[in-house]
């Protein structure tokens, strides 16, 4: 079928798949952004400039996953309840100050560091304490309700990869390592401008034959949302020399230029 001169939607060539287009961009475009350190509270939405490797275990020590009693599993009877004296108390931030000996239980709370020796925690709902003695029900597995050091993140693990756009959850992961800043790329500097004698700024009078510049406002919002450092060069009229000067100025202060207009002959 012949293409008509006024058929602006006719197209008989193959379309370039999105994956191929992205591959071409990755091959042809090099990174020009500088690298800087951003405080964690200002790092959300920024792009990591290097891999982040864990420098410590998270959690940094064995701890209890529940409120209950820390015991040596070998002390527990398999066919009937076990009675053990309660010889200590461990809360989050307050480690046991004396050895936890076999044949005794230690009252422990969620997140509290496990004393050396005990290997299992019985939930308080399955226990009954009276006069310094706790009654523990049979059937619990060795190691139950104990979180190991490094269970969430192990020292040496790659936690976050270069090129990742940081989320609020990521800043929590970094803070758990004691990190106060992230190594990120500086925001790209983007110049934005519209061209055309037919467009005017929203809010101004709209003469006959004119249109409001909706594209630039939409692009401005999108670029800002993506975290770019934006310089708005406004509306440039259809003047070759003026547009040339504006583009030259924009190129001297920005990393990229986004334009809207000048689509036809």
C-alpha positions as CSV (number, residue, x, y, z in Angstrom):
1,X,0.0,0.0,0.0
2,X,1.4,3.4,-1.0
3,X,1.9,5.9,1.8
4,X,-0.1,9.1,1.4
5,X,1.7,12.4,1.9
6,X,-0.9,13.4,4.5
7,X,-0.8,10.0,6.4
8,X,1.4,11.0,9.3
9,X,0.9,7.7,11.1
10,X,1.9,5.3,8.4
11,X,5.2,3.5,9.1
12,X,6.6,0.4,7.3
13,X,9.9,0.0,9.1
14,X,10.7,-2.4,12.0
15,X,10.4,-1.1,15.5
16,X,13.5,-1.1,17.8
17,X,12.8,-3.3,20.9
18,X,13.1,-1.4,24.2
19,X,15.9,-3.8,25.4
20,X,18.0,-3.0,22.3
21,X,17.4,0.8,22.7
22,X,18.5,0.6,26.3
23,X,21.6,-1.5,25.3
24,X,22.5,1.2,22.8
25,X,22.2,3.9,25.4
26,X,24.3,2.0,27.8
27,X,27.0,1.5,25.2
28,X,27.1,5.1,23.9
29,X,26.6,7.1,27.0
30,X,29.2,7.5,29.7
31,X,28.8,8.6,33.3
32,X,29.6,12.3,33.8
33,X,28.3,12.7,37.4
34,X,30.7,13.4,40.1
35,X,30.7,11.4,43.4
36,X,29.9,12.8,46.8
37,X,28.9,11.7,50.3
38,X,25.3,12.3,51.2
39,X,24.1,12.1,54.8
40,X,21.7,9.2,55.2
41,X,18.7,11.5,56.0
42,X,19.2,13.1,52.6
43,X,20.3,10.0,50.6
44,X,16.9,8.6,49.7
45,X,16.4,8.7,45.9
46,X,20.2,9.1,45.3
47,X,22.1,6.6,43.2
48,X,24.9,4.6,44.8
49,X,28.4,5.2,43.3
50,X,29.9,2.0,44.7
51,X,28.9,-1.3,46.2
52,X,28.2,-1.3,49.9
53,X,29.8,-4.3,51.8
54,X,28.9,-5.1,55.3
55,X,31.6,-4.2,57.8
56,X,29.8,-6.0,60.7
57,X,27.2,-8.6,61.4
58,X,23.6,-7.7,61.8
59,X,22.5,-8.5,64.5
60,X,26.0,-8.2,66.0
61,X,25.3,-10.9,68.6
62,X,23.1,-13.8,69.3
63,X,19.8,-12.6,70.8
64,X,16.4,-13.8,71.8
65,X,13.6,-13.7,69.3
66,X,10.9,-13.9,72.1
67,X,10.2,-13.1,75.7
68,X,10.9,-16.2,77.8
69,X,13.7,-18.2,79.4
70,X,17.1,-19.0,78.1
71,X,18.2,-22.6,78.9
72,X,20.7,-25.3,78.1
73,X,18.7,-27.7,75.8
74,X,20.6,-30.6,77.4
75,X,18.9,-29.8,80.7
76,X,15.4,-30.3,79.4
77,X,13.5,-33.6,79.9
78,X,11.9,-35.0,76.8
79,X,8.9,-36.8,78.3
80,X,7.7,-34.4,81.1
81,X,8.1,-30.8,82.3
82,X,11.4,-29.6,83.6
83,X,11.9,-27.4,86.7
84,X,14.9,-25.1,86.8
85,X,15.9,-22.3,89.1
86,X,15.9,-18.8,87.6
87,X,19.4,-17.3,88.2
88,X,19.5,-14.2,86.2
89,X,17.6,-11.6,84.0
90,X,18.7,-10.3,80.6
91,X,17.0,-7.3,78.9
92,X,17.8,-5.5,75.6
93,X,20.9,-3.5,76.2
94,X,21.7,-5.2,79.5
95,X,23.8,-8.4,79.1
96,X,24.0,-10.9,81.9
97,X,26.9,-10.0,84.2
98,X,27.7,-13.5,85.4
99,X,28.1,-17.0,83.8
100,X,24.9,-18.8,82.9
101,X,25.6,-22.2,84.3
102,X,23.9,-25.5,83.3
103,X,21.0,-26.7,85.3
104,X,19.5,-23.2,85.6
105,X,17.3,-20.8,83.5
106,X,17.8,-17.1,82.7
107,X,14.8,-14.8,82.3
108,X,15.3,-13.1,78.9
109,X,13.4,-10.6,76.8
110,X,13.0,-10.0,73.0
111,X,16.2,-8.6,71.5
112,X,18.3,-9.2,74.6
113,X,21.8,-10.8,74.0
114,X,22.0,-14.5,74.7
115,X,24.3,-15.4,77.6
116,X,27.2,-17.6,76.9
117,X,26.1,-21.2,77.3
118,X,22.3,-21.3,76.9
119,X,21.3,-22.4,73.4
120,X,17.5,-22.3,73.5
121,X,14.8,-20.0,74.5
122,X,11.4,-21.2,75.8
123,X,8.6,-18.7,75.2
124,X,7.1,-17.4,78.4
125,X,3.6,-18.6,77.2
126,X,4.9,-22.2,77.6
127,X,6.4,-21.6,81.0
128,X,5.2,-21.0,84.6
129,X,7.5,-19.3,87.1
130,X,6.9,-19.4,90.8
131,X,9.1,-18.6,93.8
132,X,12.2,-18.4,91.6
133,X,11.6,-21.7,89.8
134,X,10.4,-22.0,86.2
135,X,8.4,-25.0,84.9
136,X,9.2,-25.6,81.2
137,X,7.1,-27.9,78.9
138,X,8.8,-30.6,76.9
139,X,9.1,-30.8,73.1
140,X,11.1,-27.7,72.1
141,X,13.9,-28.0,69.6
142,X,17.5,-27.2,70.3
143,X,18.3,-23.6,69.2
144,X,14.6,-22.6,69.1
145,X,13.8,-18.8,69.3
146,X,17.5,-17.8,69.1
147,X,18.6,-15.4,66.4
148,X,22.2,-15.9,65.3
149,X,24.8,-13.1,64.9
150,X,24.8,-12.1,61.2
151,X,21.4,-13.7,60.6
152,X,20.1,-10.6,58.7
153,X,23.5,-9.5,57.2
154,X,26.8,-11.2,57.5
155,X,30.1,-9.3,57.6
156,X,31.5,-9.2,54.1
157,X,28.2,-9.5,52.4
158,X,27.4,-7.1,49.5
159,X,24.4,-5.4,50.9
160,X,23.7,-2.8,48.2
161,X,25.0,-2.6,44.6
162,X,26.4,0.3,42.7
163,X,23.8,2.0,40.6
164,X,20.9,1.3,43.1
165,X,18.6,4.2,43.8
166,X,18.4,4.3,47.6
167,X,15.0,3.7,49.3
168,X,14.1,4.5,52.9
169,X,14.6,0.8,53.7
170,X,18.2,1.0,52.3
171,X,19.0,3.8,54.7
172,X,17.9,1.6,57.5
173,X,20.2,-1.2,56.3
174,X,23.1,1.3,56.2
175,X,22.3,2.8,59.6
176,X,22.3,-0.7,61.1
177,X,26.0,-0.8,60.0
178,X,26.7,2.4,61.9
179,X,27.1,4.3,58.6
180,X,26.2,8.0,58.6
181,X,26.6,8.8,54.9
182,X,26.3,7.1,51.5
183,X,28.7,7.4,48.6
184,X,26.4,8.5,45.8
185,X,26.6,10.2,42.4
186,X,25.9,14.0,42.4
187,X,22.6,14.8,40.8
188,X,22.8,15.3,37.0
189,X,22.4,18.9,36.0
190,X,19.6,19.1,33.5
191,X,18.7,22.1,31.3
192,X,15.0,22.3,30.3
193,X,13.5,24.5,27.6
194,X,10.6,24.8,25.2
195,X,10.7,26.3,21.8
196,X,7.9,27.8,19.6
197,X,6.2,31.1,18.9
198,X,2.8,29.4,19.6
199,X,3.2,28.6,23.3
200,X,2.8,30.8,26.3
201,X,3.2,30.4,30.1
202,X,0.2,29.0,32.0
203,X,-1.5,31.9,33.8
204,X,-0.9,34.4,31.1
205,X,-3.5,35.6,28.6
206,X,-4.0,33.1,25.7
207,X,-4.1,35.0,22.4
208,X,-5.8,33.3,19.4
209,X,-3.7,30.6,17.8
210,X,-1.6,30.0,20.9
211,X,-1.3,27.1,23.4
212,X,-0.2,26.9,27.0
213,X,3.2,25.3,27.5
214,X,2.0,22.1,29.3
215,X,5.0,19.9,28.1
216,X,7.6,21.9,30.0
217,X,5.7,21.9,33.2
218,X,5.1,18.2,33.0
219,X,8.8,17.5,32.2
220,X,9.9,19.8,35.0
221,X,7.8,17.8,37.5
222,X,9.1,14.5,36.2
223,X,12.8,15.6,36.2
224,X,12.5,17.0,39.7
225,X,10.8,13.8,40.9
226,X,13.8,11.8,39.6
227,X,16.2,13.9,41.6
228,X,17.9,15.9,38.9
229,X,19.3,19.4,39.5
230,X,17.1,21.4,37.1
231,X,17.7,24.7,35.4
232,X,14.7,26.0,33.6
233,X,15.5,28.1,30.5
234,X,11.8,28.8,29.9
235,X,10.2,29.3,26.4
236,X,12.5,30.2,23.6
237,X,10.9,31.8,20.5
238,X,11.6,30.6,17.0
239,X,14.7,32.5,16.5
240,X,17.7,30.5,15.2
241,X,20.4,32.6,16.7
242,X,18.7,33.0,20.1
243,X,18.1,29.2,20.3
244,X,21.7,28.6,19.4
245,X,22.9,30.9,22.1
246,X,20.6,29.3,24.7
247,X,21.7,25.8,23.8
248,X,25.4,26.9,24.0
249,X,24.8,28.5,27.5
250,X,22.9,25.4,28.7
251,X,25.6,23.1,27.5
252,X,28.2,25.1,29.4
253,X,26.5,24.7,32.8
254,X,24.5,21.4,32.5
255,X,25.2,17.8,31.8
256,X,22.2,17.2,29.5
257,X,19.5,19.3,27.7
258,X,15.9,18.4,27.5
259,X,13.8,20.3,24.9
260,X,10.2,20.3,23.8
261,X,9.2,21.7,20.4
262,X,10.7,22.1,16.9
263,X,9.2,18.8,15.8
264,X,8.2,19.7,12.2
265,X,10.0,21.0,9.2
